[in-house]
Amino acid sequence: MKAKFIQCESCKKETAIESCEFATHRTVIEGKEYVFCCETCAQNYQTKRKSH
Ligand SMILES: [Zn+2]
């Protein structure tokens, strides 16, 4: 059995998806899905996008 990893769009940390895919934080921005390790990273990423 292989562990699946997702990479956080904000901090680039790799997070293992084990039995529960919903352990990661997902946000849809402008129709595209982004995956984050936590809600804080999701918020940071959205704040960065807005700032330019
Ligand atoms: Zn992160």
N, CA, C, O and the ligand as a Tripos MOL2 file, in Angstrom:
@<TRIPOS>MOLECULE
protein
  209   207    53     0     0
PROTEIN
NO_CHARGES

@<TRIPOS>ATOM
      1 N           0.8340   -1.2100    0.0000 N.3       1 MET1
      2 CA          0.0000    0.0000    0.0000 C.3       1 MET1
      3 C           0.8640    1.2540    0.0000 C.2       1 MET1
      4 O           1.7240    1.4300    0.8630 O.2       1 MET1
      5 N           0.6240    2.1190   -0.9770 N.am      2 LYS2
      6 CA          1.3930    3.3660   -1.0690 C.3       2 LYS2
      7 C           0.6590    4.4930   -0.3590 C.2       2 LYS2
      8 O          -0.5630    4.6200   -0.4370 O.2       2 LYS2
      9 N           1.4370    5.2960    0.3280 N.am      3 ALA3
     10 CA          0.8420    6.4890    0.9230 C.3       3 ALA3
     11 C           0.7590    7.5710   -0.1460 C.2       3 ALA3
     12 O           1.6990    7.7700   -0.9160 O.2       3 ALA3
     13 N          -0.3510    8.2530   -0.1860 N.am      4 LYS4
     14 CA         -0.4970    9.3750   -1.1140 C.3       4 LYS4
     15 C          -0.1290   10.6560   -0.3840 C.2       4 LYS4
     16 O          -0.4050   10.8260    0.8030 O.2       4 LYS4
     17 N           0.5050   11.5530   -1.1370 N.am      5 PHE5
     18 CA          0.8640   12.8320   -0.5360 C.3       5 PHE5
     19 C           0.2310   13.9710   -1.3100 C.2       5 PHE5
     20 O           0.0840   13.9120   -2.5310 O.2       5 PHE5
     21 N          -0.1300   14.9760   -0.5990 N.am      6 ILE6
     22 CA         -0.5410   16.2180   -1.2390 C.3       6 ILE6
     23 C           0.4530   17.2860   -0.8070 C.2       6 ILE6
     24 O           1.0440   17.2020    0.2690 O.2       6 ILE6
     25 N           0.6310   18.2940   -1.6630 N.am      7 GLN7
     26 CA          1.5210   19.3750   -1.2880 C.3       7 GLN7
     27 C           0.6960   20.6280   -1.0410 C.2       7 GLN7
     28 O          -0.1060   21.0440   -1.8770 O.2       7 GLN7
     29 N           0.9090   21.2070    0.1050 N.am      8 CYS8
     30 CA          0.2220   22.4360    0.4720 C.3       8 CYS8
     31 C           0.6180   23.5670   -0.4860 C.2       8 CYS8
     32 O           1.8080   23.8130   -0.6860 O.2       8 CYS8
     33 N          -0.3540   24.2510   -1.0740 N.am      9 GLU9
     34 CA         -0.0770   25.3450   -2.0190 C.3       9 GLU9
     35 C           0.5660   26.5440   -1.3370 C.2       9 GLU9
     36 O           1.2270   27.3540   -1.9870 O.2       9 GLU9
     37 N           0.3740   26.6550   -0.0490 N.am     10 SER10
     38 CA          0.8720   27.8240    0.6720 C.3      10 SER10
     39 C           2.2840   27.6240    1.2180 C.2      10 SER10
     40 O           3.1800   28.4040    0.8960 O.2      10 SER10
     41 N           2.4960   26.6010    2.0310 N.am     11 CYS11
     42 CA          3.8030   26.4210    2.6740 C.3      11 CYS11
     43 C           4.6360   25.3260    2.0150 C.2      11 CYS11
     44 O           5.7840   25.1010    2.3990 O.2      11 CYS11
     45 N           4.0530   24.6340    1.0060 N.am     12 LYS12
     46 CA          4.7360   23.5770    0.2450 C.3      12 LYS12
     47 C           5.0700   22.3280    1.0620 C.2      12 LYS12
     48 O           5.8270   21.4700    0.6090 O.2      12 LYS12
     49 N           4.5180   22.2320    2.2350 N.am     13 LYS13
     50 CA          4.7230   21.0530    3.0670 C.3      13 LYS13
     51 C           3.9470   19.8770    2.4810 C.2      13 LYS13
     52 O           2.8100   20.0330    2.0370 O.2      13 LYS13
     53 N           4.5650   18.7070    2.4820 N.am     14 GLU14
     54 CA          3.8540   17.5260    2.0170 C.3      14 GLU14
     55 C           3.1280   16.8620    3.1740 C.2      14 GLU14
     56 O           3.6790   16.6610    4.2570 O.2      14 GLU14
     57 N           1.8950   16.5340    2.9090 N.am     15 THR15
     58 CA          1.0670   15.9330    3.9350 C.3      15 THR15
     59 C           0.5480   14.5940    3.4160 C.2      15 THR15
     60 O           0.0270   14.5210    2.3030 O.2      15 THR15
     61 N           0.6830   13.5620    4.1950 N.am     16 ALA16
     62 CA          0.2070   12.2500    3.7780 C.3      16 ALA16
     63 C          -1.3050   12.1780    3.8910 C.2      16 ALA16
     64 O          -1.9030   12.6070    4.8770 O.2      16 ALA16
     65 N          -1.9040   11.6190    2.8420 N.am     17 ILE17
     66 CA         -3.3240   11.3160    2.9080 C.3      17 ILE17
     67 C          -3.4160    9.8570    3.3050 C.2      17 ILE17
     68 O          -3.0720    8.9740    2.5190 O.2      17 ILE17
     69 N          -3.8650    9.6050    4.4850 N.am     18 GLU18
     70 CA         -3.9540    8.2240    4.9280 C.3      18 GLU18
     71 C          -5.3680    7.7030    4.7050 C.2      18 GLU18
     72 O          -5.8430    7.6670    3.5700 O.2      18 GLU18
     73 N          -6.0200    7.3130    5.7400 N.am     19 SER19
     74 CA         -7.3600    6.7560    5.5170 C.3      19 SER19
     75 C          -8.3950    7.8340    5.2060 C.2      19 SER19
     76 O          -9.4230    7.5650    4.5830 O.2      19 SER19
     77 N          -8.1120    9.0470    5.6450 N.am     20 CYS20
     78 CA         -9.1140   10.0940    5.4910 C.3      20 CYS20
     79 C          -8.6210   11.2410    4.6180 C.2      20 CYS20
     80 O          -7.7510   12.0040    5.0380 O.2      20 CYS20
     81 N          -9.1590   11.3730    3.4220 N.am     21 GLU21
     82 CA         -8.7830   12.4760    2.5420 C.3      21 GLU21
     83 C          -9.2280   13.8170    3.0770 C.2      21 GLU21
     84 O          -8.6830   14.8550    2.7040 O.2      21 GLU21
     85 N         -10.1930   13.7970    3.9300 N.am     22 PHE22
     86 CA        -10.7470   15.0510    4.4410 C.3      22 PHE22
     87 C          -9.9030   15.6420    5.5580 C.2      22 PHE22
     88 O         -10.2630   16.6620    6.1450 O.2      22 PHE22
     89 N          -8.7810   14.9980    5.8500 N.am     23 ALA23
     90 CA         -7.8400   15.5510    6.8160 C.3      23 ALA23
     91 C          -7.1530   16.8010    6.2670 C.2      23 ALA23
     92 O          -6.6170   17.6110    7.0230 O.2      23 ALA23
     93 N          -7.1780   16.9440    4.9450 N.am     24 THR24
     94 CA         -6.5780   18.1290    4.3350 C.3      24 THR24
     95 C          -7.6310   19.2130    4.1580 C.2      24 THR24
     96 O          -8.8310   18.9490    4.2340 O.2      24 THR24
     97 N          -7.1770   20.4080    3.9250 N.am     25 HIS25
     98 CA         -8.0830   21.5320    3.7690 C.3      25 HIS25
     99 C          -8.1340   21.9160    2.2920 C.2      25 HIS25
    100 O          -7.1050   22.2090    1.6820 O.2      25 HIS25
    101 N          -9.3230   21.9130    1.7320 N.am     26 ARG26
    102 CA         -9.4810   22.2280    0.3050 C.3      26 ARG26
    103 C         -10.2860   23.5010    0.1270 C.2      26 ARG26
    104 O         -11.2670   23.7460    0.8300 O.2      26 ARG26
    105 N          -9.8520   24.2960   -0.8210 N.am     27 THR27
    106 CA        -10.5770   25.5300   -1.1180 C.3      27 THR27
    107 C         -10.6660   25.6790   -2.6290 C.2      27 THR27
    108 O          -9.6930   25.4170   -3.3360 O.2      27 THR27
    109 N         -11.7960   26.0890   -3.1170 N.am     28 VAL28
    110 CA        -11.9460   26.3690   -4.5430 C.3      28 VAL28
    111 C         -11.8520   27.8760   -4.7480 C.2      28 VAL28
    112 O         -12.6520   28.6450   -4.2160 O.2      28 VAL28
    113 N         -10.8490   28.2800   -5.5360 N.am     29 ILE29
    114 CA        -10.6590   29.6900   -5.8600 C.3      29 ILE29
    115 C         -10.7950   29.8450   -7.3670 C.2      29 ILE29
    116 O         -10.0630   29.2100   -8.1270 O.2      29 ILE29
    117 N         -11.7140   30.6730   -7.7950 N.am     30 GLU30
    118 CA        -11.9620   30.9080   -9.2200 C.3      30 GLU30
    119 C         -12.0910   29.6100  -10.0160 C.2      30 GLU30
    120 O         -11.5460   29.4890  -11.1130 O.2      30 GLU30
    121 N         -12.8080   28.6570   -9.4620 N.am     31 GLY31
    122 CA        -13.1040   27.4180  -10.1680 C.3      31 GLY31
    123 C         -12.0200   26.3530  -10.1080 C.2      31 GLY31
    124 O         -12.2130   25.2530  -10.6280 O.2      31 GLY31
    125 N         -10.8750   26.6580   -9.4810 N.am     32 LYS32
    126 CA         -9.7960   25.6820   -9.3730 C.3      32 LYS32
    127 C          -9.6610   25.2550   -7.9210 C.2      32 LYS32
    128 O          -9.7600   26.0740   -7.0080 O.2      32 LYS32
    129 N          -9.4330   23.9560   -7.7200 N.am     33 GLU33
    130 CA         -9.3110   23.4600   -6.3620 C.3      33 GLU33
    131 C          -7.8640   23.4920   -5.8870 C.2      33 GLU33
    132 O          -6.9640   23.0150   -6.5780 O.2      33 GLU33
    133 N          -7.6520   24.0470   -4.7270 N.am     34 TYR34
    134 CA         -6.3330   24.0970   -4.1110 C.3      34 TYR34
    135 C          -6.3740   23.2970   -2.8190 C.2      34 TYR34
    136 O          -7.3840   23.2770   -2.1150 O.2      34 TYR34
    137 N          -5.2570   22.6380   -2.5200 N.am     35 VAL35
    138 CA         -5.1920   21.8100   -1.3250 C.3      35 VAL35
    139 C          -4.1620   22.3840   -0.3620 C.2      35 VAL35
    140 O          -3.0580   22.7580   -0.7570 O.2      35 VAL35
    141 N          -4.5390   22.4440    0.8870 N.am     36 PHE36
    142 CA         -3.6700   23.0050    1.9260 C.3      36 PHE36
    143 C          -3.5780   22.0330    3.0890 C.2      36 PHE36
    144 O          -4.4200   21.1510    3.2530 O.2      36 PHE36
    145 N          -2.5260   22.2170    3.9000 N.am     37 CYS37
    146 CA         -2.3600   21.3220    5.0440 C.3      37 CYS37
    147 C          -3.2810   21.7200    6.1880 C.2      37 CYS37
    148 O          -3.6110   20.8990    7.0430 O.2      37 CYS37
    149 N          -3.6900   22.9750    6.2000 N.am     38 CYS38
    150 CA         -4.5340   23.4540    7.2920 C.3      38 CYS38
    151 C          -5.2820   24.7170    6.8660 C.2      38 CYS38
    152 O          -5.0020   25.2890    5.8120 O.2      38 CYS38
    153 N          -6.2120   25.1340    7.6770 N.am     39 GLU39
    154 CA         -7.0220   26.2990    7.3520 C.3      39 GLU39
    155 C          -6.1910   27.5790    7.3340 C.2      39 GLU39
    156 O          -6.4510   28.4810    6.5380 O.2      39 GLU39
    157 N          -5.1980   27.6530    8.2070 N.am     40 THR40
    158 CA         -4.3300   28.8300    8.2610 C.3      40 THR40
    159 C          -3.6280   29.0500    6.9190 C.2      40 THR40
    160 O          -3.5780   30.1750    6.4220 O.2      40 THR40
    161 N          -3.0910   27.9870    6.3380 N.am     41 CYS41
    162 CA         -2.4240   28.0880    5.0450 C.3      41 CYS41
    163 C          -3.4070   28.5130    3.9620 C.2      41 CYS41
    164 O          -3.0650   29.3230    3.1010 O.2      41 CYS41
    165 N          -4.6010   27.9850    3.9950 N.am     42 ALA42
    166 CA         -5.6240   28.3540    3.0150 C.3      42 ALA42
    167 C          -5.9110   29.8500    3.0910 C.2      42 ALA42
    168 O          -6.0330   30.5210    2.0660 O.2      42 ALA42
    169 N          -6.0150   30.3550    4.2910 N.am     43 GLN43
    170 CA         -6.2950   31.7830    4.4800 C.3      43 GLN43
    171 C          -5.1130   32.6340    4.0510 C.2      43 GLN43
    172 O          -5.2960   33.6710    3.4140 O.2      43 GLN43
    173 N          -3.9050   32.2100    4.3910 N.am     44 ASN44
    174 CA         -2.6970   32.9320    3.9910 C.3      44 ASN44
    175 C          -2.6070   33.0250    2.4700 C.2      44 ASN44
    176 O          -2.2760   34.0780    1.9250 O.2      44 ASN44
    177 N          -2.8990   31.9300    1.7990 N.am     45 TYR45
    178 CA         -2.8090   31.8790    0.3460 C.3      45 TYR45
    179 C          -3.8120   32.8300   -0.2910 C.2      45 TYR45
    180 O          -3.4850   33.5470   -1.2370 O.2      45 TYR45
    181 N          -5.0150   32.8310    0.2220 N.am     46 GLN46
    182 CA         -6.0390   33.7220   -0.3150 C.3      46 GLN46
    183 C          -5.7100   35.1870   -0.0580 C.2      46 GLN46
    184 O          -5.9960   36.0470   -0.8900 O.2      46 GLN46
    185 N          -5.1170   35.4640    1.0770 N.am     47 THR47
    186 CA         -4.7000   36.8300    1.4010 C.3      47 THR47
    187 C          -3.6070   37.2980    0.4540 C.2      47 THR47
    188 O          -3.6290   38.4380   -0.0090 O.2      47 THR47
    189 N          -2.6440   36.4160    0.1630 N.am     48 LYS48
    190 CA         -1.5560   36.7350   -0.7800 C.3      48 LYS48
    191 C          -2.0880   37.0310   -2.1750 C.2      48 LYS48
    192 O          -1.6420   37.9700   -2.8330 O.2      48 LYS48
    193 N          -3.0530   36.2170   -2.6230 N.am     49 ARG49
    194 CA         -3.6320   36.4130   -3.9530 C.3      49 ARG49
    195 C          -4.3110   37.7690   -4.0720 C.2      49 ARG49
    196 O          -4.2390   38.4240   -5.1110 O.2      49 ARG49
    197 N          -4.9540   38.1710   -3.0200 N.am     50 LYS50
    198 CA         -5.7000   39.4390   -3.0380 C.3      50 LYS50
    199 C          -4.7830   40.6570   -2.9980 C.2      50 LYS50
    200 O          -5.1630   41.7430   -3.4360 O.2      50 LYS50
    201 N          -3.5700   40.4690   -2.4700 N.am     51 SER51
    202 CA         -2.7050   41.6090   -2.1950 C.3      51 SER51
    203 C          -1.9590   42.1480   -3.4190 C.2      51 SER51
    204 O          -1.2150   43.1210   -3.2960 O.2      51 SER51
    205 N          -2.1410   41.5380   -4.6000 N.am     52 HIS52
    206 CA         -1.4730   42.1360   -5.7640 C.3      52 HIS52
    207 C          -2.4030   42.4590   -6.9200 C.2      52 HIS52
    208 O          -1.9560   42.9640   -7.9500 O.2      52 HIS52
    209 ZN          0.5740   24.5460    4.6860 Zn       53 ZN53
@<TRIPOS>BOND
     1     1     2 1
     2     2     3 1
     3     3     4 2
     4     3     5 am
     5     5     6 1
     6     6     7 1
     7     7     8 2
     8     7     9 am
     9     9    10 1
    10    10    11 1
    11    11    12 2
    12    11    13 am
    13    13    14 1
    14    14    15 1
    15    15    16 2
    16    15    17 am
    17    17    18 1
    18    18    19 1
    19    19    20 2
    20    19    21 am
    21    21    22 1
    22    22    23 1
    23    23    24 2
    24    23    25 am
    25    25    26 1
    26    26    27 1
    27    27    28 2
    28    27    29 am
    29    29    30 1
    30    30    31 1
    31    31    32 2
    32    31    33 am
    33    33    34 1
    34    34    35 1
    35    35    36 2
    36    35    37 am
    37    37    38 1
    38    38    39 1
    39    39    40 2
    40    39    41 am
    41    41    42 1
    42    42    43 1
    43    43    44 2
    44    43    45 am
    45    45    46 1
    46    46    47 1
    47    47    48 2
    48    47    49 am
    49    49    50 1
    50    50    51 1
    51    51    52 2
    52    51    53 am
    53    53    54 1
    54    54    55 1
    55    55    56 2
    56    55    57 am
    57    57    58 1
    58    58    59 1
    59    59    60 2
    60    59    61 am
    61    61    62 1
    62    62    63 1
    63    63    64 2
    64    63    65 am
    65    65    66 1
    66    66    67 1
    67    67    68 2
    68    67    69 am
    69    69    70 1
    70    70    71 1
    71    71    72 2
    72    71    73 am
    73    73    74 1
    74    74    75 1
    75    75    76 2
    76    75    77 am
    77    77    78 1
    78    78    79 1
    79    79    80 2
    80    79    81 am
    81    81    82 1
    82    82    83 1
    83    83    84 2
    84    83    85 am
    85    85    86 1
    86    86    87 1
    87    87    88 2
    88    87    89 am
    89    89    90 1
    90    90    91 1
    91    91    92 2
    92    91    93 am
    93    93    94 1
    94    94    95 1
    95    95    96 2
    96    95    97 am
    97    97    98 1
    98    98    99 1
    99    99   100 2
   100    99   101 am
   101   101   102 1
   102   102   103 1
   103   103   104 2
   104   103   105 am
   105   105   106 1
   106   106   107 1
   107   107   108 2
   108   107   109 am
   109   109   110 1
   110   110   111 1
   111   111   112 2
   112   111   113 am
   113   113   114 1
   114   114   115 1
   115   115   116 2
   116   115   117 am
   117   117   118 1
   118   118   119 1
   119   119   120 2
   120   119   121 am
   121   121   122 1
   122   122   123 1
   123   123   124 2
   124   123   125 am
   125   125   126 1
   126   126   127 1
   127   127   128 2
   128   127   129 am
   129   129   130 1
   130   130   131 1
   131   131   132 2
   132   131   133 am
   133   133   134 1
   134   134   135 1
   135   135   136 2
   136   135   137 am
   137   137   138 1
   138   138   139 1
   139   139   140 2
   140   139   141 am
   141   141   142 1
   142   142   143 1
   143   143   144 2
   144   143   145 am
   145   145   146 1
   146   146   147 1
   147   147   148 2
   148   147   149 am
   149   149   150 1
   150   150   151 1
   151   151   152 2
   152   151   153 am
   153   153   154 1
   154   154   155 1
   155   155   156 2
   156   155   157 am
   157   157   158 1
   158   158   159 1
   159   159   160 2
   160   159   161 am
   161   161   162 1
   162   162   163 1
   163   163   164 2
   164   163   165 am
   165   165   166 1
   166   166   167 1
   167   167   168 2
   168   167   169 am
   169   169   170 1
   170   170   171 1
   171   171   172 2
   172   171   173 am
   173   173   174 1
   174   174   175 1
   175   175   176 2
   176   175   177 am
   177   177   178 1
   178   178   179 1
   179   179   180 2
   180   179   181 am
   181   181   182 1
   182   182   183 1
   183   183   184 2
   184   183   185 am
   185   185   186 1
   186   186   187 1
   187   187   188 2
   188   187   189 am
   189   189   190 1
   190   190   191 1
   191   191   192 2
   192   191   193 am
   193   193   194 1
   194   194   195 1
   195   195   196 2
   196   195   197 am
   197   197   198 1
   198   198   199 1
   199   199   200 2
   200   199   201 am
   201   201   202 1
   202   202   203 1
   203   203   204 2
   204   203   205 am
   205   205   206 1
   206   206   207 1
   207   207   208 2
@<TRIPOS>SUBSTRUCTURE
     1 MET1         2 RESIDUE 1 A MET
     2 LYS2         6 RESIDUE 1 A LYS
     3 ALA3        10 RESIDUE 1 A ALA
     4 LYS4        14 RESIDUE 1 A LYS
     5 PHE5        18 RESIDUE 1 A PHE
     6 ILE6        22 RESIDUE 1 A ILE
     7 GLN7        26 RESIDUE 1 A GLN
     8 CYS8        30 RESIDUE 1 A CYS
     9 GLU9        34 RESIDUE 1 A GLU
    10 SER10       38 RESIDUE 1 A SER
    11 CYS11       42 RESIDUE 1 A CYS
    12 LYS12       46 RESIDUE 1 A LYS
    13 LYS13       50 RESIDUE 1 A LYS
    14 GLU14       54 RESIDUE 1 A GLU
    15 THR15       58 RESIDUE 1 A THR
    16 ALA16       62 RESIDUE 1 A ALA
    17 ILE17       66 RESIDUE 1 A ILE
    18 GLU18       70 RESIDUE 1 A GLU
    19 SER19       74 RESIDUE 1 A SER
    20 CYS20       78 RESIDUE 1 A CYS
    21 GLU21       82 RESIDUE 1 A GLU
    22 PHE22       86 RESIDUE 1 A PHE
    23 ALA23       90 RESIDUE 1 A ALA
    24 THR24       94 RESIDUE 1 A THR
    25 HIS25       98 RESIDUE 1 A HIS
    26 ARG26      102 RESIDUE 1 A ARG
    27 THR27      106 RESIDUE 1 A THR
    28 VAL28      110 RESIDUE 1 A VAL
    29 ILE29      114 RESIDUE 1 A ILE
    30 GLU30      118 RESIDUE 1 A GLU
    31 GLY31      122 RESIDUE 1 A GLY
    32 LYS32      126 RESIDUE 1 A LYS
    33 GLU33      130 RESIDUE 1 A GLU
    34 TYR34      134 RESIDUE 1 A TYR
    35 VAL35      138 RESIDUE 1 A VAL
    36 PHE36      142 RESIDUE 1 A PHE
    37 CYS37      146 RESIDUE 1 A CYS
    38 CYS38      150 RESIDUE 1 A CYS
    39 GLU39      154 RESIDUE 1 A GLU
    40 THR40      158 RESIDUE 1 A THR
    41 CYS41      162 RESIDUE 1 A CYS
    42 ALA42      166 RESIDUE 1 A ALA
    43 GLN43      170 RESIDUE 1 A GLN
    44 ASN44      174 RESIDUE 1 A ASN
    45 TYR45      178 RESIDUE 1 A TYR
    46 GLN46      182 RESIDUE 1 A GLN
    47 THR47      186 RESIDUE 1 A THR
    48 LYS48      190 RESIDUE 1 A LYS
    49 ARG49      194 RESIDUE 1 A ARG
    50 LYS50      198 RESIDUE 1 A LYS
    51 SER51      202 RESIDUE 1 A SER
    52 HIS52      206 RESIDUE 1 A HIS
    53 ZN53       209 GROUP 0 **** ****
